[in-house]
Amino acid sequence: MAEKVKDPVCGMAVDPDTAPAKAEYKGKTYYFCAPGCRAAFEKEPEKYVGKEKSKGCC
């Protein structure tokens, strides 16, 4: 099991090995708890890149 990373949209801890969704942005891979969070990220990635605060999920 890999070290968990934070979903940039909702702040949930996600295991990169089993994450239901992922996306590439500016050469970095981001992992998501659900396809809905990935869709929100892909729509406005700059809104979420570098954010540390939890926003609620899905």
Order of alpha helices (4+ residues) and beta strands (2+ residues): beta-beta-beta-beta-alpha-alpha
